[in-house]
Amino acid sequence: MRRLLLLVALGAAAQGAAAQDTTVVVHGLVGQPPGSATWVIGLPGPFRYRDRVIAELALTGDSAKWTSHAGHFVEARGTLDAGAPAPAPARVTLRVRAMREVDPEGTVRKMVSNSFTHRVAVTLWVLPRTFAWVDSAGRATGVGPVIVYTANNHGESDVTMEFASKDFVCFSVESPDGGAPWRFARQLNTPTDQLRVTLPKFVREVARVPRDAARQPGRYTVRAGFCGFTEYELETEIEVTR
């Protein structure tokens, strides 16, 4: 199981263009793009700032405020730096004042406990939970909804599973009209003949929801869990408004 780094966030308080620095609050996962030394927060729900649509925030300031939160969902407070050169067309610099870990809105969770020594906490969340693929003029919004499934072993013993195939964590999105669900699976990072796996203490797997999975407005059911192990499965809902 490889470590998967997700870069997402859930909107910002800044709305509209501004000539001066703008104070914002953002929620999302912190990380570094592959091959880059820059720490960023990506935005599946982009916002407009100074006549640009911003999809990423490059973090500046005291790096101790965010390096310990790598891969975790946080609330970040700071200032959009109007004077800093734009590092990319869809990116602006955020001078971070404070950061803390928070639970994403709508997180569902449960504890799987098969014995006194077996206690695994699983969680599921989607960012954003409510979104539009296009705006009122029919233009793409740039939204990038992401499903996140985690498993944290709080027990005293290791958890070993034997999978039926290389499928490791399974995701699905089911439409309200009962049509065929969209399905996706993260694969085991093991040799083909090794399907019996001892899980690491913490697992995080991610799937991006494509537009074809939830094309029409309405509510959709999202499910995720270890493939073939229904006791680890969780479900939640997303809503497409346009």
N, C-alpha and C positions, 0 to 999 in steps of 0.2 A: 504494500500500500504506500504509494508515494504521498508526500506532503503536498497538498494542493493549496496554492495561495489565491485567494479571492479578493478582488478589489471592487467594492461596491459601497454605495451610501444612499441615504434616503432623504434627498432634498436638502435645501438650505434656506436660511431665513432671508437671504438677499434676494430682492426682486427688482428688476429694472436696472437701467444703466446708472452709473454714478461716477462723478469725476474724482471724488475723494475716497479714501479708504472706507470700507464698509465692514461693520461687525456682523458676524454670522455664527450660527450654530449648525453643525452638520452631524449626521449620524451615519455610521457605516463601518466597514472593515478597513484596516490600515495595512499597507504592504508596499512592496517594491516591484515594479514591472520587471520581467525577466531581462537580465543583462544591464539593468540600470542601478545607479547608486541613489537615485532620487526616491524619497518616500512620498507616497501619494494616497489620497482617498478618491476613488472613482465614483461616479454618479450615474446610476441607471435612470434616475429622474433628473436630467440636466436642467439648469436654470440659466436665465439670461442675465448677463452682467456686462455693462459698457458695450452694448451692441454685439456681444458675442454670446454664443451658447456654450456654457461651461459644462464639461463632462468629467473633468478631473481637477483635483486640488493638489498642488505640490506643496509639501509641508516644509516650513522654515522656522528657525528659532532654536530652542533647546531640544536637541534630539532625544534627550532622556525622557521627554514627555510622551514620546510615541514608540520608541524602539522596543520597550517592554510589552507593548500591546500588539505586536506584529501578528496578523491573522485573527485578531479579536474585534468584536463589534464594540464601538465606542461612541461617546458623545464628545465632539471636539468644539471648543470655542476659540475664536480668534478673529483676525482681521484680514480681509482680502486686500492685498497690497496693490493699490492702483498705480503706484509708481514703478513697480518691478516690470522688467521686460517680459512679455508673454512667452513662456517656455515652449508653448505649442498653441495652435489656434484654439483648441478646445480645453485649454488648461490655464488656470490662474494660480498665483501664489497665495497660500494661507499662512500668515504668521500665527502660530499656535500659542494661545495663552493658557489653556487648560485642556486636559483630556482625561476621561474616565470610562471604564467599561460599563456597558448597560446591556439589558436584554432587548433584542429587537421587538418592536411592537408585533403582537400576534404570535409570539413563540408558543409552540405546544411542546409538552414534555411528558415523560413518564419514566418510572424506575422499573427495570426488568430485574427481578430477583428470583432465581430458581433455587437458591440455597442460602445458608447463612454467610457463605463466603463469596456468593455471586451477586453483585449489585452493580448494574450498568445503567447509567442515566442517559437517555436518548432525547434529543431535541430536534425540532424541525421548524424552519421559518422560511419565508419568501420575502424578498425585497425587490421592488415595492409590492405590497399586497393589492393595491388598487392603482390602476394605470390606464393610459390610453396609448395605443400604437400611433395614432395620428392626432393632430390638433383640429380645431374647428374649421381650418382651411384645407384639411386633407393632407397636410405635410407631416412627414415622419417626425415623431417627437424625440427619437433616439433612445427611448426607454429600453432597458436591458434587464428584465426580471430574472432573478437568480434564486434557485432553491438550495438551501443549505441544510445538511443532515449531519448531526454529530452524535458520537457515542463516547461516554467517559466512564471508564471502569473504576468504580469506587470500592470494589471488593478486594479481598485479601489474595485471591487466586487469579491466575490468568484465565482468559476466556478463549477457548479453542473451538473453531467451527469447521465443519466439512461442507464445502459448497458443491453443488451439482455441476457447476460449470465455472468458467472464468468470471462470470458476472458476480460482482461484489456488493455494491449498493445500487438498488433499483429505484428509479424515479418514474412517476407517471402523472399525467394531467388528463382528467376526464371531463368531457364537455357536458353541459346541462341537458343536451338533447339526446344523450345516450349513444353518441357515435363512438367509433373506435378511439380508445385513448392513445395519447402520445406516450411512448415509453423510451427510456434511456437507462443504460447501466454503466457504472464505473467498473473497470476491470481489475482483477487481482494482478498485482505486479509480482508474480511468481512464475517459475517454470510451469509449463503446461500440465505436467503430471503431478503437481503439488496443489491440491484443492483443499487440503486440511491445513488450516491457518490459525496461528495464535495471534490474536489481535493486539495491537499496541494499546497502551493505556488510554490514549485519546485518538479518536478517528474523526476527521472532518472531510466530507465529500460534497461536491458542488455540481449542480447542473444548471445551465442557462436555458431558459424557456424560449424556444423559437416562436415566431409569430404564428406559424402553422399549427402550433399546439393549442392556441387559444385565440383564434382569428376573429370570432364574432363577439360582440358585447354580451356580457352575462357573467355568471359565477361558475367557477371551475373548481373541481376537487383535486388537490395535489396530495400525492402519497409518496413516501420514501421509507426505506428500511433495508436491512441486510437481506439480500436476495434469498428467498426460500425460507426465511425465518420470520413468520408472521408476528410473533410476540414482540419483535423489535420495530414493527411498522407503525408509523404515525401518519396522520392526515390533517390537512388544513384547507383553506379556501383562498382563491384569488378572485378579483373582480376586474373585468375588462370593461371600461366605460365607453370606449370608442375605437 
